């Protein structure tokens, strides 16, 4: 698991993204048909080199969730399924730069926080990310997963508020704000620290538990959570 995170960071770390521009930038980040692109690795890559679902699933919905992407026709597009906007290459590069700069700015905020910060500081992080992330990116699962890949000791591996909320409630923890990914990340990371597991391992463990709530396995795992003080 650590090897996968290290490989991902070597390919898509913020410094690398800052170093590229033009068509190379948008092909590297937003061409979903490019099997070596950022968004392909985040959603689809599943081979002996890297198994993306190990780090949380972001599948489902349309490709418009990436704000911009390249269709199989070769056209760059943004907007939404009901109202798509075709971009020229120059327009795509301009939007790609803005998205890259925003993504990097958010990464720098997370880089500068301690891995043992309080919930209050996660609330402040959410406010800061809402401020620097454009195009609703602070609510997007792929952005959350990107930050998890960079900072797995700070950001959890549930990349939707639905799953974060479900997990917290099943652990008898009331979400502070069930519409905010990074506030609930802070609450979830407290569980991760109690379990003493990497965030992605904790996600899988809790997913198994939540899928067997009424079974003997679920009861056994619940007893473990009670012993260590999570429930």
N, C-alpha and C positions, 0 to 999 in steps of 0.2 A: 504493500500500500504506500509506504514511504517512497519507494522507487517510482511509483506512478506519479505522485505529487512532484517529485524532483524532476522527472522527465517533462511534465507539463510546464513547470516553472522555467525550465531551460528553454522551452520553445516559445512561450507566450508571456514571459515576465514583463512588467511595465516598462523597464528600460529598453527591452527589445522593441516593444510596440512603439515607443517614442522615437526609436531610431529609424523607422521605416515611413515612407510617404508615398503619395501618388497611387497608382494602380496596384503596386505591391502591397500597400497598406490595406486597401479594401478587399483584395483577393485573399490576403492572409487572415483577415478578421471575418469577413462577411460573405464569402462565396461558399454557400452550403454544399455545392457540388464538388468543391475542392476537398479531398479527403485529408488534406494537411492543413486545413483552416481551423481557426479558433472555434467557430461555432460547430463545425463538424465534430471536433474532438469533444466538445462539451455535451453534445446530444447523441451522437451516433457511433463514435469509434468503439469497436468491440473486437479486439484481436489479441494476439499474444503479447503485443507491445503495450497496449493500454486498454483497459476495460472501464469505460466511462461510468457505467451504472454502479460501480463500486463506490463512487463518490456522490451518489444521489442522482435521481432521475428527473430530467426536465422535458421528457417527451410529451407530445400532445399539443393541440392547438395548431395554429398556422405559423408559417415562417415569418409572418409579420411581427411576431413577438421579438424578433431581433432588431426591430426598428427599420433595418435596411437589409436586403439580401439580393443575391444574383439568381435570376431564374435560369432554367435550363436553356431557354432561348438566348441567353447571354445578356438580357436586359436587367439593369439594376432597378429595384422597385422599393418604394416606401409607402407609408399610409396604413391601410387596413384592407381586409378582403373585400369589403363593400365599396371602398373608394381608394383603389391603388393609384399611386403616382409613379409613372415611369421617369427615371432620372437619366440625364446624360452622364457620360463618364465623369466629366468635370464636376457636375452636381453631386454625384456619388462620392467623389473624392472629398469634396468640401464637407458633406455630411459625415463621412467616415472619419475625418480629422476631428470633428466636434465630438463624435461619440468616443473615439479613442482618447481624446484629451479628458473627457469627463470620466471615463472608466479608470484612467490612470490617476486622476485627482482623487477618486474614491479609494483606490488602492493605497495611496499615500496616507490618507486619513487612518485607514486600518493599520497600516505599517507602523504608525506612530503611537498606537495605543498599546498598553501592556496586556499580556494574555490573562491577567488576573484582575481585570477591571470590574467595577461594581455594575449593578443594573442601572444605576443612575448615569454612569458613564456610557453604557450602551444606548440609553435614551438620548444622550447628547450626540453619540455617533449617528444615530438615526436622523436626528435633526440636521447634522452636518452633511450626511449623504443626500438627504432630500434637497439640500441647498445646491450641492455641486453636481449631482447626477441629472442630466437633462433627459427629455423625452420619456419621463416616467420610469427611468432606469432603476430607481431605488425600489421599485415594486416588481422587477422582472427576475424570474428564476435563473436565467442564464448568467445574469450579472452576479447574483448571489452565489451561484456555483463557481464562477470565476474566482471570486474572493475566497471561497472555501478552499479551492485548489491552491491558492497562494498562501492562505493563513488558516490551515485546518485547526490550529489551536485557539482560534478566535471566532471563527464563523462556522456554524453547524452545517450538516449535510442534508437537512430537509429544506428544499428550495421552493416551497410554497407555503403560504400562510395557513392553508387548509391543514396540511400535515403537521406543521408546527403546533397549531392550536389543538389538534386532535391529540398529539403526543403529550402536550403539557396537561390538558384536562384529564387524560387517562392516568397521569402521574399525580393527580390531585393538586396541580399548580394552576392558578388562575392567570391567564394571559393578561399582561398589563395593557396591551393594545393588540387585539388579534388581527389588525390590518397592517401591522408593521413587521416586516421580515427581520430587521436587525435588532429591534427590541426583544422579540421572541428568541432570536439567536442568543442573546445574553442570558435569557432564562434557561434555554436548552443547554447552553454550555455549562451551566451550573450542574445539571444532571450528568453531563459528560465527565466533569471533574470528579463527581462523586463515584461514578462507575469506574474511573481510572482507565478508560479506553479511549483510543482515537475517535474523533467525532463520527467518522464513517462507520467504524465498527459499532459504536453505540447506536447509530441510526438503525443498522441491520438488526441488532439485538432487540431494540425496542419495537421494530416493525414485526419481528417474530412474536414478541410478547403480545402486541396489540392484535395480531392475527389469531392468537390462541387464548383469548381472555378467559373462556369458559372451560378450557381443557386442563389436564393435569400439568402439562408443560407451563401453561399460563399461570397456574396457581403456584408452581414451584418458583417461577421467575418473580412473581409478585412477592413471595416470601423473601427472596434475596433483596429486592428493592426496599422492603420494609426493614430488613436487618441493617442495611447501610444508610437508612434514614431518608430515602427519596419519597417513599409513600408513608 
